[in-house]
Amino acid sequence: MPVAQLDTGVDLYYESHGQGEPLILIPGTGFSGDVWDLYQTGALAKKVNVITFDQRGCGRTSATPGVYTIEDMACDVASLMNVIGIESAHVLGHSMGGRMAIALALSHPRKVRSLFLAAAGSGTAARPGEECVAGLPYRMVDELVRMGFEQYVRAEFFDTTTYFTNPFLQTEPAHVQKFYDVAWASHAKWEPFVRLVMARHTWDATHRLGDIKAPTLVVVGDNDDVGSNHVKQAVALSQKIPKAENFVFKGQSHGFFWQAPEETNAMILEWVAKNSR
C-alpha cells in the first residue's frame, strides 16, 4: 500500500479497503493501523470503504522531529484525505485518536460526516484528580521510570485492566497475546512515543465541544476507569457535544474493539448507515 507525502511534512503510510461510505479509523497512542486488521478492517470493508493509517512516529510513517500536537496530527488526517481524494468521511477515533477526531471536526468541519468517539476524551479539563493539569501526569512518569518503556507498554496489556477486563485476561490469554504481538511490532519507539504522550496531555478542547456540528456517538466501556478514567471523560463529551448520542459497553474496558469485536463492528456499521449521505 502507498505512502502519502503530506503537506504537513509527514510521509504517512495508509491503506484503503472496500467500497462505499468512507470510514477513517484513527488508533490510540503509539499504535499503527495494524491493530485494526485483527478484527475490524476486513469485517467493515465488506460494507464500507475503510481507511487506516500509521500515525506520525508509528509503524511505517515517518517520525518527524520536534514537538507533536493533536492539531498537527489532525492536519495529517485532513492532508491524507486531500491526497486520496476524499472530501468528507465518517471518522472513528480510539483513545488519543478520538482527540485527533475532535480536533479534525473543529478545524475541518466539512471533512467530517460523523464522529465515533471510542474511549476518548476532550483533554485535561475533563480528567479527574491530578490529571486535570496539563503536562505529563506524575502517575505515568513514575511508572515509565520504574518499569522502563518496554515493560510499561507490556504491563498495560497483561498486568492491568487497561485494555481487557480481568475475566478476559484470565480466560483468553491467547487473544491478549495476539493483540500485544500485533500492536508492539509496529508500536512507536521511545522518542516518538514520548512526543505523542506529550501531545495528548497538553491538549484541551473541552471548552470548544459545543462547536462540533457533526453527528457524534460517544462509546466507552463501563470498566474503563484505569488511570485517567475514560468513563468520566465520556460523560463530559456526551454532555457538551450538541445532540451527542452515547453508549456504555457493559463489562468492557479500553479495548472493546478487541474483546468484543462483533458487537463493536455491528455498532460501527449501524452508526455509519444511520449517518450516510
N, C-alpha and C positions, 0 to 999 in steps of 0.2 A: 504494500500500500504506500501511498505517496507521503512526502514530507512537504508541507506548505511553508514557503518563506514569507513570513508575515511582516507587515509594515511596522510592527512593534519590535522588530529586531530578533524575533524568535523563529527558529526552524522547528516547526511543530509537526510531529507525526500524528496522523489521523487515519481512521478507517470509516468507510461508509458501506452499510449493508441494507439490502431490501429496498422497497419502493413504497411510495405513499406519503403520508404526513411525516415531515421531518421531525425527528426527536433527537436532541443532543443530550448525551449523558456525561455529566461532569463528576469525576470521582473526588474522594476526600483527600485529606492532606497526605502528600507523599506518594499517592497511588497513581499508577498509569491506567490507561484504558483497558489493560488486560483483565482487570478484576471483573469487568462486565461480561467477559467472554465465558465465564464459568456457567452462568445461568440466564443472563439477560439478552445478550446480543442476538444469538440465534433464535431464541423464542420470540423476541419482539420484532425481529426483522421479517417474520412471516406476515406481519400486518402493517408495519410502518418502515420508514427509512431511518435506520439507526446510525447516528454519527458518534463515534467515540474518539478520544484523543489522549495523548500523554501530556500532562501539564508541563509547563516550563520547569526544568530541573528534574524531570522524572522520565524513566524509560528511554525512549529513542528521541525525545525532544531535547533541544539544547538547554544547557544550564547557563543562562545569561549571568554576567557578573553584576554586582551592585544590589541595591535594595529591591525587594519584591513587594508589590502591593496588590490588594484584592482588585482595585480598579485596573491595574496593569493587566492582570490575568483575565479580567472580564473583557478587556480590549483584545486580548489574544483570541477569545471566542468570537467576538464581533469581526475581527480581521479574518479568521478562518472562514466564517460564513460568507464574507465577501469573496474570498479566494475560490470557494467551491460553488458560488452562485446561489446561495440560499438567502432569500430576502428576510424570511422570518421562520421561526421554529418553536416547537414545544421544548422547553428547557428543564431538565431534571438535574438538580444538584444535590449531592450527598455530602453532609457534614460541611467541610470548608467549601466544597463545590456548591453548596447552597448559598454561601456568601457570595461567591462569584456570580451565581444566577441572579441574586438580588441586585448586585451591582450592575449587571448587564441590563436588567429590566429598568433600572433607574436611569442609566446613562444612554441606553439604546432601546427605548420602549417599543419602537416599531419592529424590532427584531424578535420580540418575544410574543408568541401566540398564547402561551400559558406557562405557568410555573408549577413545578412539582418539587417542593422543598422537603427533602428527606433528612430527618435527624439534623436539621440545620439550625442556624441562629443568625441574629442580626448584628452581633458584635458584643463588645464588653458591657455595654449598659444593661443588657438583658441577662447577664451572667450573675449567678448568685455568689454571695460571700466575697472573698478576697479577689476573685477573678473579674469583678466588675471594674477593676482598674486596668487601664491599657498597659500592655507590656507582657513579657513572658511571666506566667504565674510562678510563684515560689514552688508550688507542688511539682510542676513539670521540670523546672531546673534542678530541683533536688533529686528527682528520680533519674534524670539523664546523667547527672554527675555520679550518683551512687552506682547505677547499673551499667552505664556505658550505652552508646547509641544502639548497637545491635540487640543487646539484651532488653533494652527499653521497648523497642519495637516488638520483639518476640513476646514479651510479657503481656502486652496488650491483647494478643491473640489467645495465649494459652493460660495465663495466670490471673486474668481479671475477667470481669463480665462486660468489658468494653464492647466487644462485637457479638458475643454469644452468651446466652443465659447459662447458668450453672447446670441445669439438666442436660442441655445440649452439649456442653463441654464434656460431661461425663459419659454420655451415651453415643456421641458421634465424633470421636476424636479423629477419625479418618477424614471427615469433612472439614474439620477445623484445620488439619494439617494441609489439606489440598488448597484451601483458601490462602493459608500462610505462604505456601510454596509459590503460588502464582503471584501474590502481592509482593513478596520480598524479592523475587527475581528481577523485578523492574522498579522497585521502590527507589525513591530519591535517596541519594547518598547524604553523608553528614552535612556538608556545607549547604547545598540547596534545601535540604530538609529544614535546617535552622532558619533559613531565609523564608521559607514557606510558613513556618510556625510564627515567625515574627510578623509576617503579613496578616495572618489570621488573628493574632492577639493585639494588633494595633489598629484594626479597622472597626468602625462602628457606623451603622446606618439606621439604628433604631429610630432616630428622630425623623427619618425620611420614609419610613414604611408606608405612611399614609399616601405617598405619591405614586405607589405602584398601581398601575392600571390593568395589568394582565390578570386573567383569572388565576387564582392561586389555590393549591392544595397543600396543606401542611401535614406531614405524616411523621409520627415518632413512635418508638416502642415504649411501652409503659415501664420497662426496666432500664431505660437509657438514662440513668441518673449517676453514672460513674464520673468523677472528675468535675467537668463543667456543667453537668446536669442538663441534657438536651430537652428533657421534659418541660422544665421551666422556661427554657428558651422558646420552645414550640408554642407555649401559651402566649408569650409576647407577640410572636409572629401572627398567631391566629387573631389576637385582639386588635392589632394595629394595622394589618393589611386590609384594605377595604374589601368586604364581602368574601374574605378568605374562608375556604372550607377546611375542615380538619378531620384527621382520623388518627386514633390511638390504637396501635397494634398491641393487642393483649399478649403477654408472655414473650415479648421481643425486646431486644436491646438495640445497640447501634448498627448491628449488621443484619437487619431483617432481609436484605436483598439475598443473603447467602444462607440464612437459617430458614426462611420461609419464601423461597423463590417463586413458587407457583402462585401463591396468594398475592405476592408483590407485583409480579408481572401482570396478573389479571387486573389489578388496581391501576397500573400504569396505562394499559391499553384502554381501559374504560374511561380514564381521565382524558386521554388524547382524543378518543372518539367523541366524547362529550363536547370538546372544545375545538373540533376540526372545522376547517373552512370549506 
